[in-house]
Amino acid sequence: MRVPAKFLALQDIMTAHQRITPIIRRTPLVFSEVLSERAGFEIWLKLENLQITGSFKLRGASNRILQLTEEEKSRGVVAVSSGNHGRAVAYLAKKLGIQAKIVVCDLCPENKRKAMRSYGAEVIVHGDSQDEAQAHADQLIETHGYTWADPYDDLRVIAGQGTIALEALTDLPDADMIVAPLSGGGLLSGIALAAKSVSPNLTVVGSSMEIEPGMVRSLEAGKPVHVDEFPSLASCITGAIGMRNTHTFPIVRDFMDRAVLVSEESLAPEMHHFADSEGLIVEGGSITSVIAALSPEVREHNPDRAIVVISGRNIDLPTFTSAINGAS
């Protein structure tokens, strides 16, 4: 499949990989015997939970912030985040000596706010939803002239996230499926563009929550639509995609093969299973890709070997313990 010029070329993603290599960790791709046995096909885990800031977000944030001009750096950056993007931006800002402000809504967990502050960022809590946090960030930019660091709807961010697929398909070139969490679409669109460029017949699957999945509802409507936000163990992948969405919506629409919706009730038990079988603690949004890989919808595609992206680990221990105890 030829990637349209209005999006990104494979070369853009390869260049992004060269640019961010000094910053990021090249995460391992590991075979899961337990999950493969459960699925009936090979499952290989791309462990972005082992990334330096605990999630894949460091890739996209690095590719964006490393391209700032000196004038943009001098104005400081502002970002809106459910936690992981803000953590990545704060890390990069500290590393490069840039002032950072991260706007979060009340749904952002305290452990993620604390991590952002630990890198020296100012965390501003505003509103009950990502949309309200975004409106406040827009006001700050208009008033103070801060440089905007988009969490997903930016071609530089998308290219950074696409480096995950480049690495994974270098390690496992005969994979015929890749599964990754789907929220605003930065991760999924980058992975889909890279994967389809390298292996056009590879199946790309996104995992979203059943309750108000912003991208899925937008795809159904044929345009970006608003969705309400609700508390969730997978709060990092819930919410709207932004009414101004320019890039991720059309890329996901054109390059994702299917989305699998995951129930809230399925998260904690699978997080428990995953901790037992793989020895890894992951957050709720991250485990959705595992649940999707084990779903009947994925089995319909008859994959031989699937890459499953484990997107992050940034859940605080009390929440994780409470969740898995409740699932026991």
N, C-alpha and C positions, 0 to 999 in steps of 0.2 A: 504494500500500500504506500502510495506517495503522499507524504505529509504536505498539506497546502502551505504555500508560502506565507499566508497571513498568520499562521501559527508559528511553529518552531521547526527548524530542520534538525536532523540528527547531529549535525556539526555543532549547533548551538548547545546541545546537551553535553557533547563531548568536551567542548570548550569550558563549559561550566564545571565539569569534573576536574579538569586541569586547574582551574582557578581555585576551587575550594579544597583541593587535596591537602594543602598545608594546614587547613583548619579542622576538617572533619576526621572521623575515624572510618576506615573501610571496614564495615561490619561483616561478620561471617555469614555464610549460607550453610546451614546444617541440616542434615537429614533427620527426620523424626520417625523413628521406628513405630512408636505407639500410635501417632496420628495417622501414619500411612496404613497401619493395620486397620484402624477404625474406618478410614476413608475408602479403602480398597484400591488405592493408587498411591504413588509416591508423593509425599509432602516434604518439601524443603523449606525451612524457615529462614527468612532474611531478617536478621536480628537487629533492627533499628533501635530496639530498646537498649542496646549496648552503646548507642551513640553518646557522645560526650555530655550533652545536656539532657540525655534520657529519652530523646525522640528524634524522628526523622527531620523535624522542623529546622534543625541547624543547617541542613543542606541548602534549602531555599533561602533562608535568611542570610547565609554566607554569600550566596551568589548575588543577592540584591545589594547587601551593604558593602561588599568589597568593590562594587562599581559606583559607589557614591563619589561625587566630585568633592573637592575640598570645601567648596562653598556650601554644599548640602550637608557635609559633616559639621561645619561650623554652626549651622542652625539647630543641630540636635535632631533626633528622630523620635517619632511617636508611632506607636503600634496599638492595635486592638487585638486582644487575644483571649482565648478560653484557658490559656496557661502555657502550652508548649511553645507556641510561636513567640510569646513574650519572653519566655526563658531564653530562647535562642537569640533573640534580638538583644536582650540585656547582656548576654555573654559576649556577643560580638562587639557591642558598644563599649564594654569595659576593655576588651582586648585592643580596640582601636582608639580609645580615649575620646569617645563620643558620648554626649549627654543623651540619655534615653528616658522616655516616659511611656509607660504601658497602661492603657486604659482597659479595665476589665469590668464585667458586670458582677452582680451579687452571686451568680452561679459558679464563678471561678473558685476552685477549692483553695483553702488557706495555704496549704503546703506549696502550691504553685506560686501564689503571691509572695510567699517567703523566699522562694528560690530566686525570683526576679529581683527582689530587694537585695539578696545576698551578692548579686553582681553589681549593685550600685544604682539600679534603675529606680525611678520614682513610680510607684504603682498607684494609679488613680482608680478607685472603685466608683462606678457610675451606672445606675439603672438596673433593671431586672432582666435585660436581654442583650445579646450582641448588637442588635440594631440600635439600642439606646446608648450603648458604649461607643458605637461607631459615630453616632450623631455628636457625642461630646468630643470625640477625637477630631472630627471635622471642624468643630468650633475652635478647638485649640490651634489647629493648623491655620485657620483663617485669622485668628487673633494674633498668634505669635510667630507664624511662619515656619513651624517645624517641618522637617522632611518626613513624608509618609512612608512607612514600611508595611506594605500590604501583606496580610498573612497568607493569601492564596491566589488572588486574581491579578497576577503580575507575571509576565512572561519570563522574567529573570528568576522569580521564585519557582515557577513551574519547571524551568530548565534544571534548577538545582535539585528538585525532588525527582526528576527523571533520571538522575545519576544512580538512583537505587536500582532501576531496571538494568542500566548498563552494567553495573557490577554483578548483579545476580545472573544475567544472561551470559556474561563472560565466564562465570563459574559453572553454569549449567546451561549450555547452549541448546540442548535438546528439550528444554522445558516446553510444554505446550499450553500452559495456563499460568496466569499470575493473578493473585487475589490480594486486594488491599482495601483498607477502610476508605469510605467515601463520605466526605462532609462538604466543605466548600469546594472541593474538587482539585485543589492544588496538587496533592499527592497523586490522586488517581489520573489526572490529566497528564502530568509529567511522566508517570509510569506508562500510560497508554501510548503516548507519542513515541517514547523511546522503544518500547516493546514492539509496537507495530512497525516501526522503522527497521528494526533489526530482524524481526521474525513476523512477517505479515499475517500468518495464519494462527498465531498465538491468541488464545482466548483471554480477554481482560475482564475480570469480575470485580465489582465494587460491593462492599458491605456497609449497610446503613441501618439505623434503628427504625423500627416499625412506627414509632410515635413521631410524627411530623418530620420526616426526612426531607430536608430542604431541597437538595439536588434532585431527588427522585420525584418529588411533587412538581418541581419546575420542569423536569423532562416530560412529565405527563401533561402539563399545561402548554408545553411548547415555548415557554419563556420563563424567566426568573419570577418566582412568586414569593410572597411573604408566608412564613409559617411561625406559629407560636413556639416558644421554648419551654421545656419542662425539666425539672430536676431529673438527672439520670446518672447511673454509674458510668455511663459512656458520654458524659457531658462534653468531652472534647470533640465529638463528632456530631453533635446535634445543632439545630438552628438553621437560619436562612443562609442563602448564598449571596445575598445582596442584590437589591433591585438594579444596581448599576453594573452588574456583572458583565464583563466584556469577553473574557477569555475562557475561564474554566467551563462555563455552561456549554458553549459550542464544541469544545474539545471533548468533554465527557459524552455529549450527545453523539458525536461522530465516531468516537474511537472505543468507547466501552461497549462490550458485548452484552452484559447484563448486570443488573443489581440484585442483590439478595438482601431482604429485610430481616432483621434480627430482633427478637423480643427482649424486653428488659429482663424477664424472668430467666432467660438462658445465660445471662452474662456471668453471674457469680458462680454457678456450678462449673462452667467451663474454665473460669479463672482458677478455680480450685483444682480441676483436672490437670490444667496446664502446669500449675506449680508443682503438682505431684509428678507428672510425667517428664517435664522438661527442666524442673528445678529453677524456674524463672517466675518472678512476679511481674505481671503486666497490668496496665490499666484497662478499664472497661471498653473504651473505644478500640483499643488494640486487639482485644480478644474477638471482636466481631469478625475479623478476617478468618480466624480459625473456625468459628461457628459456620460461616458461609462456606468454607472449604468442605465441611462435613455435611452440607445440606443436600437434600434431594435435587435441588435446582442445579447444583454444580455437577452432581453425578450424571445428570442428563447429557452433559457434554463429553462424557467418557474420557477424561484426561488420563494420561499415563504418568506424568510428573508435573506437579504444580508447585510454583513458588508462592509462599504465603508470607506477606509482609507483616512482621510484628512491629507495629509503629512506635510504641513507647511504653515506658515503665513508670511514669510519674504519678503514681497513686500513693497517698500517705498510708503508712502501715496500719494505723487504727481503722481506716476505712476498708482497707483490703481484708484485714482480720475479721471485722464485723460482717463483711459481705460473705466471705467463705464460710464463716461459722453459721450464718443464717442459711447457707445453702446445704449444710451438712445434714 
